[in-house]
Amino acid sequence: MTLMKASIILLIVICGLTKALIREHVYLRIPKNWTGAQSYCRTYYEDLSTITSQEEQDMLIQLSGGNQIFQWIGLYSHIQHTRNWLWSDGNSVSFTDWDKGQPNNVNGSQYCVATINKWNDYYWSYDVAKMNIMLCIWCNVGFLN
């Protein structure tokens, strides 16, 4: 292989890896339960946000303006396997940022995750309208080009 071909292949690989590391998110103030939020994100964007590093978590905190409102992310667990956490886009979990004492699975029915700086397991059927609270949404928009 010539040096030119090797350089081009290396450049393509580096660009591909960089693209995979720079995920774009959008912050929405729309009252939805977790399944409603997931459906909304899948309809208008890609999916609920996947967070893969502390840097990405810190970026979302900064982008939300330090807003002290719970915000849905794409982390959930299957009802049958309550401690097997997955991302709603199908990716496995390689990073977590649980709040102290979390996940605690209160009443054996907390299967999704909302965040205020740290992650908390929550009820995915949580009726935000009846509770008169706002649970904001983080959606994956795609990757920066």
C-alpha positions in Angstrom: 0.0 0.0 0.0 1.4 3.4 -0.9 1.9 6.1 1.7 -0.8 8.2 0.0 -3.4 5.4 0.3 -2.5 4.7 3.9 -2.8 8.5 4.7 -6.3 8.6 3.0 -7.5 5.6 4.9 -6.2 7.0 8.2 -7.9 10.3 7.5 -11.2 8.6 6.7 -11.0 6.5 10.0 -10.2 9.6 12.1 -13.1 11.6 10.5 -15.4 8.7 11.2 -14.4 8.4 14.8 -14.6 12.1 15.3 -18.2 12.1 13.9 -19.1 9.3 16.3 -17.9 11.3 19.3 -19.7 14.5 18.5 -23.4 13.9 19.0 -25.9 16.8 18.7 -28.7 17.1 21.2 -31.8 19.4 21.4 -33.4 20.5 24.7 -37.2 20.6 24.6 -39.7 22.0 27.2 -42.6 19.8 26.3 -44.6 17.9 29.0 -44.5 14.2 28.2 -44.1 11.0 30.1 -41.1 8.9 29.1 -42.8 6.9 26.4 -44.4 10.1 25.0 -41.0 11.8 25.0 -39.4 8.8 23.2 -42.2 8.8 20.6 -41.8 12.6 20.1 -38.1 12.3 19.6 -38.4 9.4 17.2 -41.0 11.3 15.2 -39.2 14.7 14.9 -35.5 13.8 15.6 -33.8 10.5 16.1 -34.4 9.2 19.6 -34.1 10.3 23.3 -30.6 11.3 24.1 -27.8 8.8 24.7 -25.0 10.0 27.0 -21.7 8.3 26.6 -19.3 10.3 28.7 -19.0 12.8 31.6 -18.1 15.5 29.0 -21.3 14.9 27.2 -23.3 14.9 30.5 -21.6 18.2 31.5 -22.4 19.7 28.0 -26.1 18.8 28.5 -26.1 20.4 31.9 -24.6 23.6 30.5 -27.0 23.6 27.5 -30.0 23.3 29.8 -28.9 26.5 31.5 -28.6 24.8 34.9 -32.4 24.3 34.8 -33.5 22.4 37.9 -36.2 20.5 36.1 -36.1 16.8 35.5 -35.2 16.0 31.9 -35.8 12.6 30.2 -32.9 10.8 28.6 -33.0 7.6 26.6 -31.9 5.2 29.4 -34.4 2.5 30.4 -34.5 -1.0 31.7 -36.8 -3.9 30.7 -39.5 -4.7 33.2 -38.4 -8.3 33.4 -34.7 -7.3 33.9 -34.9 -4.2 36.1 -31.2 -3.8 36.5 -30.3 -4.3 32.8 -30.1 -0.7 31.6 -30.1 0.0 27.9 -30.3 3.1 25.7 -33.5 3.5 23.7 -31.5 3.7 20.5 -30.2 0.1 21.1 -26.7 1.0 22.3 -25.3 -0.6 25.4 -24.4 1.5 28.5 -20.8 2.3 28.9 -21.1 5.4 31.1 -23.5 6.2 34.0 -23.9 9.3 36.2 -26.4 8.1 38.9 -27.4 10.4 41.8 -26.6 9.2 45.3 -28.8 6.2 46.2 -29.9 5.7 42.5 -31.2 3.7 40.9 -33.5 2.7 43.7 -36.5 1.3 41.7 -39.1 2.5 44.2 -42.1 0.1 44.4 -40.4 -2.1 41.8 -41.7 0.1 39.0 -39.0 2.7 38.0 -37.8 1.7 34.5 -36.6 4.9 32.9 -34.3 7.8 33.7 -34.7 11.5 34.2 -31.8 13.8 35.1 -31.2 17.0 37.1 -27.4 17.1 36.8 -27.4 13.4 38.0 -29.5 10.4 36.9 -32.6 9.2 38.7 -34.7 6.2 37.8 -38.4 7.2 37.3 -41.8 5.8 36.4 -42.2 5.9 32.6 -45.9 6.3 32.9 -45.4 9.4 35.1 -48.4 11.6 34.3 -46.8 15.1 34.1 -50.1 16.8 33.3 -51.8 15.5 36.5 -48.8 16.3 38.6 -48.5 19.8 37.2 -44.8 19.5 36.7 -42.6 19.8 33.7 -40.3 17.0 32.6 -38.2 18.3 29.7 -36.7 16.1 27.0 -33.3 15.6 25.5 -33.4 14.3 22.0 -30.5 13.1 19.8 -30.6 15.2 16.7 -27.8 13.3 14.9 -24.1 13.8 14.5 -22.3 17.0 13.6 -20.9 17.0 10.1 
